[in-house]
Amino acid sequence: MVTWLFLLYGVSLFGTVFAEAEEDTTIAEPQYTLEEVLVTASRINESPLKLPAQVTIIEGEKIRLHGVSDFGDLSYLIPSGNLSSFGYLGGLSTFTMRNGRSEQVLFLLDGRPLNDPQNGVLNISTIPLCMLHRIEVVRGGASSLWGANAMGGVVNLMTKRFGQGLPYTRIAVKNGSHNTSVSEIEFGRSAGRSVGLFVSAELKKSDGFRTNSDYNGTNIGGHLSYSIRPPWELSVGVRRYRGELGIPGDTVFFPTPNAREEDYRLDADVRLRRVSSLSETEIQVFSSETWNTYRNPDLASRETNRNNLSGIQLERRFPLLERHKGAVGFYGERAIGDLRREEWRTHVYSGFAQFDMNFSPWMDLFTATRVDLHSEYGRQLSPSIGVTFPLGTVCALYLNWNRSFRAPTLNELYYPGFGNSNLNPELSTGVELGLKMEFPTIRGGIAHFRQKVEDMIQFGVEDGHWAPYNVGDASVAGTELDIEFSREGPFSGGLNLTISEALDGSGSQIMYQPRIKAGGYVQVGKTFRDEKLEGAVLVSGEFTGERISETDEELGQYGLIHTKFLWRILNLTVFLRLRNLLDSQYEVRQGYPMPGRDHILGLEWELWD
């Protein structure tokens, strides 16, 4: 109900303000993404070099450069990022960092949580990259800023929006292996100096490379902004996803050649923002509605699950004296889950504070604390402290310590017959030491991290009852290296390497966590005739070491090479992307083969008029 009120409010608001702004038709230079520079590693706007954490920023232009349409295909750009995929298009794909589980990575959409309250994860295969202006990835615990589920890190998906400028349109059509087709359309319009509207849509279809792995998915989203009067701005964002797909199951234990699934998700938010020379205040109200239906006629089974997540965020940023900054805020959330026709509700109220203090040109101190009060597991305190030592203007040495947690999901708490309402959150303590550099043509860093996790939620038997309990623990340690270079000439590229070890309480390797993970790319491009013509070749690759499956079997290491060829004439671009060029046979999850060599050929038209 809340979601539909958002939609009706946004539509009525747009009609009103568009009428008020018709008379002002001043045309500015083309500019279709007017997003403030915000680093997710801090609630306060800061340069990434100053922050005591490792941050990966993937701009929209880089997403388009790599020619991918799925977030999982970008995992080779993120140090210690690990894709967990069942192989078929639209199927469940999740993402982990620093050898954690997918429930321990918090996904945000423009700063508000996206993780499904029922299972604790986000299916990243449903994320339309064409709608994203920027992706910010923070590695390491961040619950002191963002609350539950930020043990392994935070991924903030920042959507496109339109400010003043000439009307913008982009149309893309792509076709490839397994009868796969992707159609994308985007447009941005402004009305005077007050109103900006950006709308995008994606339609993706495929027959799949396995029996019963076909897919038909649609994403539609938009963002409306209205400058009421300086310094106030009101914005409304909506995204809707719907997918129908086959669920082939695994090839070892339980194939399901006739199982089908339908997925639906609707996200909406309203944000009121005030920016002045001295402070910044923001209020955000949001809602997410999710449901999925699974049918397997071979077993005469049908199961539907629905849930809703709604909440409010208030935040104020302000200066302290001459060289310090602060931020305080409040967060409230309500989750409702319909699990096998039983409805369950939880709520949480949180308060947080952050202070960035510049004591001298050679030291910055960052402190943050958050308190979460949950209706089921009570109070949770998440502090952090970090210090950065600038080494001139291009390098910085840093050290941080943090405590983070992962909240029990609705399934773990209440699923009929298997839930345990006495669960406590998983707790982690982490420490990280690193060096970052940011030269005009080279940027990167190296970090060593250690993390101890306690009260991990694992299924087991107590008093004859099979249910989740806080019985596990783990220790993780590793080193990350990340470097990226770009020149005014034709060359650019990047390389990252992670060497780590993740052990459970018995000293065994945690399943599906590789000891070695590497990725990189090299691009060569050239423009001609006053940038009217362009040609480029991109080669990218990734390597994942051996892993242990849930049956204690060892999954072999694998390496992949991809390439993309691009030609642009004026506003028309043609590209060809070849994935898994060497046709490697591999599995990310046991029993779920991944696609072999495939291709996609695309045509893209972009213009401002």
N, C-alpha and C positions, 0 to 999 in steps of 0.2 A: 504494500500500500504506500509506504514512504517513497519507494522508487518511482511509482507512477505520479505522485505529487511533484517530485523533482522534474519529471518530464513535462508535465502540464505547466509548471511554473516557468521552465526554460522557454517553452514555445510562446506562452503569453508574453513573457518579458521581451523576447526578441521582436515580436510584433509591435510592441509599444515603443521600444527604443529606436527601432528602425524608422518608424514614422517620424519620430522627433528629430532624427539625424539626417533626413533626406536632403535638407537644404544645404548642408555642408558637403561639398563634393571635391574638396582639395585632394589632388593626386600626388602622392609621394613616390619615392623610388621603390622598386620591387623589394618586398621583404615579407616573407610568409611565415617566418618563425620568430616571434619576439618573446623568447623565454629568458627569464633572468638566470644569471649564472649562480647556481646553487649546488653546493657540494654536500652529498648525503652524509658524509663522515662528520658533519657538524651541523647543528641547528642554526648556526650563525654563518653567514656568507664569508668564506675564507678561501684563500688560494690553496689549491691542493698541496703545494710545496710546504706550507706552514703546518699542515695537520699531522698529528701523530698516528697516522694509519695509512695503509696502502689503498689507493683508490684507482680504479680503472674507469676511464670515461670513453664511451663509444658514441661518437656523434652520428647524426643521421646520414651525413655524407659518407662516412665509413661503412655504415650498414649497406648503403646502395653500392658502394665500391665493391664489396664482397659478393653482392648478387644473391644473397640468401633471403628466404622468406620465413624462416623459423629461428627462434631465439637459440635453440639448441645447436644450430649450425655455426653460431658465433662463439661457442665455448672454447675454441682453440685460441681466442684472443684474451682469455681471462686466466691468469696464473692460478693454479690450484682449483680451477673450475672443472667440475666433472659431470658429464651428462649421463643420466640414467634413462634409457629409452627402450621401449618394447618393439621398436623398429618400424611399425606401420604408421602411415600418415594420419594425424589426428588422434592417435592413441596416446596413452599416458606417457608423458616425458617430464622428468623432473631434473632439478639441478642442485648440486651440492658444492660446497667450498670447504677447503681445509679439512678434508677427510671426515666431514660430518655426514648427517643424514639430510634428506631433502626437507624434512620437517624443521630442521634447524637453520634454514635460510629464509629470511623474511623478504617477501616481494612487496613492493609498494607501487601504486599507480598515482603519480603526482603527489607523493608524500603520504598516501593513506594505504592501509593494509589490503592485500589481495589474497593471502593464503586462505584456502577453504577451511572454515572452522570444523568441518566434519572429519577430514583426514589430515589437515595441517599442511597440505602442499598446494602448489599451483601447477596445473598442467601447462607447461610452457609452450606446447604445440598449438595452443589456442591463441597465443599472443600475435597480433598482426603487426609486423615490423614496419609496414608502411605508415602506420599511425604514430610512430615514435620519432620525436625530435632528438632524443638523447637518452642514453642508458648510463646510469652511474652505479658502479659496483664497489662496495666497501667490503674488504676482506677482514675477518676477525670479529670478535664479539662487540655488539653495539646495542645491547639492551638498555644501557643507561640513557640512550637517546630515543630509541624506537620501541622499547618494550619487549614483549614475548616473541620468541622464535628467532631472534637475531643472534644466535650463538655462533654460527659459522660465518655470518655476514649479512649484508643487506643489498638488494638489487632494486633500484628506483627506476621505474619506467616512466619517462616524461613525455607526454603527448604533444603533438604539434598544435599550434594555435596561430591565429592570424591577427596582425596589428594593422597599422596603416600601410597602404601600398596598392599597387596595381593588382587587379584580379589575377589569381593564380590557378592554373589547372594542370593536372598531371594524369595521364592515362597510360597504363602498362598492360600488355597482354603477353603471357608466357605459356609455352607448351613444351612438353618433354616426355621422358620415358614413362612407361606404364600408363599411357594415355592421361598424363597429368596436365592440368591446365590451371593457371592462376590469372585472374583478372583483378586489376586495382584501379581505382579512380580516386582522385583527391581534388578538392577545390577550396579556395579561400576567397572571401569577399569582405570588404569593409564598407561601412556607411559613415562617411565623414571621419571625424577624429575620435568618435566615441565607441563605435561598434565594430567588432571583428568576429567573423564566423569561419570556422574551418570544419569541413566534413570529409570523411574518407570511408571507403568501402573496399572489401576484399572478398572475392569468391574463389574458392579452391576446390578442385575436384580431382580424383584419381581412381583408377581401377585397382591400384596396389600391386605389389610384386609377389604377394602370397595369396593363396585362396582365401576369400572372405576378408580381404583387407582394403576394400574400397572405401572411399571417403568423399563426403560432400559437406563443406563447411562454409559459413558466411559470417563475416565480421562487418559491422556498421558502427561508426562512431563519429562524434562531433564535439566541438568546443565553441562556446559562445562567450564573448567577453564584452563588458560594457563599462566604460569609464563614466561613472555617475557624475563626478566632478572631482578635479584634483583635490586631495590625493587618493580618492576612493576608487576601487575597481571591483566589479561583481562579475563572476564567471560561473558558467554551468557546463559540466562535462558529462557525456553519456557514451557508453559502449555496450553493444549487444552482440553476443556470439550464439550461433546455433550450429550444431554438427550432427550428422548421421554417419555411422561407420560400422564396418564389420569388425568383429573381435575374433581373430583366428586362434588365440590361445598359444601355448608353447608347443614345441615340436617333440618334447621329451615325455612329459607327464600327463598333460591334460589339454589336448587339442580341442578347439570348439569351432568346427567348420561352419556352423549355422548361427552362432551367437551374434546379436546385434546390440547397438547402444545408441541412444539419443542423448545429447548434452545441450544444455542451455545455460546462459549466464547473462545477467544484466547488471552493469555497474553504473552508478550515477553519483555526482557530487555537485554541491553548490559551495562556492568560496567567496568570501568577502574580505578584501584586503585593503589596508591603508598604509601608505608609505610616505614618510616625511623625512626631513633631513636629520632628525634626531632618533626616530624609532620606526618600527614596522610592526603592525598588528594584523593578525590573520585569523579568521574563523572559517572552518570547513565542516560541512555536514555531508555525510556520505552513506551509501547503501549498496549492498551487493546481494543479488538473489541468484541462487544456483540450484539446478536440479538435473538429475540424470536417471535414465531408465535403462536397465540391462535385461535382455531377454535371451534365453537359451531354450529353443523348442525341443532340443534333444533331451533335456532334463525337465521339461515342462515348468521352468522356473521364470519368474519375472519379479524384478525388484526395482523400486523407485525410491530415491532419496532426495530430499529437498532441504535447503537451509538458507538462512538469511543473516547477513551481517550488516548492522547499521551502527553509526556512531557520530561523534562530534569531536573536533580538535580545535583548541584555542591556543594561540601562541603569541608572545610579544617579545620582540628583540629590541635591545636598547644599548646605548653606550654607557660605560662606567668610567667616570673621571675622564682623562684625556686619552689613555692608551688601552683601556680594557673594554670588553664587551660582555653582555649577558643576554640570556634568553630564559623565559619561564613559560610554562604552559600547563594545560589540562587536557586530558583525553578520557572519553567515555565510550563504551562499546557494549552492544547487546548482540548475542548470538542465539539463533533459534534453529534447532535441527529437528527434522521429521525423520526418525529412524524406524523403519518398518512400522509406520503408522502410529508411532509413539512420539510425542513432541517433548523436547527438552530445551530449557533456556538457561543461559548463563549471562552474567554481565561483569564488567570490570571498569573501575575508575582509577585514573592514574594522574599523578602530578610529576613534573620534571623541571629541572633547572640545570643550566649550563653556564659556565663562566670561562672566558678566554682572557688570560692576563699576560700582557706584554711587559715584563719586568725590565728588560734591557734589549739592546739590539742583538744580543746573542742568546736569549732564552725566552720562550713562550710557554706558559703553563695552561693546560686545558683540564678542567674538571667538570664532571656531570654526575647527576644522581636522579634516579627515577624510582618512584614507589607505585606499585600496582596492587590494588585491592580487588581480589576476585571473589565472586560469590561462592565458589566451591573450594578452592585451595588457600584462600586467605591472602595474607600480605606477602609481597615479594619486593625486596630492596636490591637495586642494581646500580652500584657506583662504578666510576671509572676515573682514572687520572692519567694524564700523558704530558710529556715535556718534549719540546722541540728545540734543537740548537742549530740555528742557521749558520751555515758555513759560507759566508758571502751572500750573494743574491741568487745563486744557481744551485746550491746544495743545502741539504739539511739532514741532521742526525736526529733520530727520535727514539723514545722509549714510552711504552704505555702498558697499563695494567687495567683489567676490567673483569667484572662479574656479570654474567648473562644467564638467561634461562629460556627453556622451551616449555610452553604450557601444554598440559594434556589436551587432546582433541575431544570433540564430542563423541566420536566412536569409542575412544579409550575410556571415557567416563561412563557412557550410558548405553552402548550398543546392547540390544536385548540379548541376554544370555552370556555376554562376554565382557561387559563393561565393569569398571571398578571406580566408583565415585570417591574412593579414599586416596586416589593418586595425588602425588605432589609433583611440582614442576621438576624437570631435569635442570641441574645446575652446572655451570662451568666457570672456571677461573682461568684467565689467559694472560699471557705476557708476551710482548713483542718488541724486538729491537730492529731498527732498520735505518737505511740510508736512502735518500731520494735526491735526484738531480733533474734539473730542468734548464737545459741549454737551448739556444735558438733552434738548433736542428736535431738535437738528441734529448730525449727524456727517458727516465726509467728509475729503477730502484732495486734494492735487495733487502730482504727481510728474513729474520729468523723468528719463528713463533713456537710457543708451547701452550698446550691447553689440557686441563684436567677436567673431566666430566664425571659427575656423580649423580646418583639417583636416576640413572637412565631407565626409561620405561621399556620393559621387555615382557613378552608373554611367557607364562610359566604356570605351574600347578601348585597351589597352596590349599590345604584342607580339601583336596579332591576337586578344586574348581579351577578350570582353565581360564585365565584372565591376565590382563597386563598388571605388572607390579613394578615398583621402583627398586629393582634388584641389580642393575648393571652399572658399570663404570668403564671409563676409557681414558687413555692418555694419547695425545697427538703431539708430534713435534715435526718441524720441517723447515725448509729454506726455499724461498721464492726468489727468482731473478726475472726481471721484466725490463726490456729495453725497446725503444721505438725511435726510428729516425725518419726524418723527412728533409728534403732539400728543395730549393727553388727549381732545380733541374728535374730530370725525368724519373728519379729514383725515390722510393720510400719503402719502408718495411718495418717489421717488428719481430721479436723473438721473446718467448717466455719459457721458463723451466722451473718445475717444482719437484723437489726430492723430499719425501716425507715418510713417516711411519705412524700408523694408527693401530694401537693394540687395545684389546679389551682387558678386563680384569684378570683373565687367566694367561695373558701374554700372547694370545693368538691374534693374527691379523684380522681387522674388521672387514667384513665382507664388502666386496665391490669397491674397495678403496685402493687405487694403485700406489705403488711406492714412487713411480716416476711418471710425470705428466709433462708434455712439452707441446708447444704450438708456435706457429710463426707464419709470416707471409712476406713476399717481395712483389712490388708493383713497379712496372716500367711504363711510362706514358709520355705522350708528346702531343702538344696542340699546334695547329697551323693556321695561317691566314687570319690573324687577329682573333684567335680562339673560336673560329667558326667550324673548324674541323679538329677532331681529337681521336687518337688511337691509344689503346692501353692493353697491357697483358698483366694479369695478376696470377701468381702461383702461391698457394697456401698449403700448409701441411700440419699434421698433428700426430702425436705418438702417445699411447697409453700402455703402461706396463701391466704385468700380470696381476690378476685379482683373484680373490677367493669368493665362490658363490655360496648361497645358503645351504647347499649340500656338501660344503667343504671341498668341492672340486675346484681345480685351478683353471681359470680362463686365461688363454694365451694372450700375450701382448699383440698389439696391432699398430700399424702406421698407415695413414691415409694421406693422399696427395690430391689436391683439387686445383683447377685452373679456370680462368675466366678471360675471355677475349671481348673487347669492347670497341665499338666504332660509333662516333657521334658526328652528325652533320647538322649544323645549326641546332635546332631544338629536338631533333630526332636521334634516338640512341638505339642501336642494335647490339645485343650481347649474346654470347654463348658461354654457358658454365658447364664444365665437366666435373662431376663429383666422383670421388673414389677412383681416380684415374687408373690405378693399377689393379682394379677389380679385386680388392682384398676381401676375403671371407672372414667375418668376425662377428662376435656377439658382445653387446654391452651388458645384457642380462642373459643368464643361462636359459637356453631353450628358445630364444627369440633372435633369429638371424637378422642381421641388418642388410639393407640393400647393397647390391654390388655396384658396378659402374653404371652411372646414369647421367643424363644430360637434361638441360633446359635451355631453350632458345627464347629470347625475349625481345620485345619491341616496346620502346618507351617514348612518349611524347610529352614535353613539358614546355609551358609557355606562360608569360605574363602579358595580359592585354585587357 
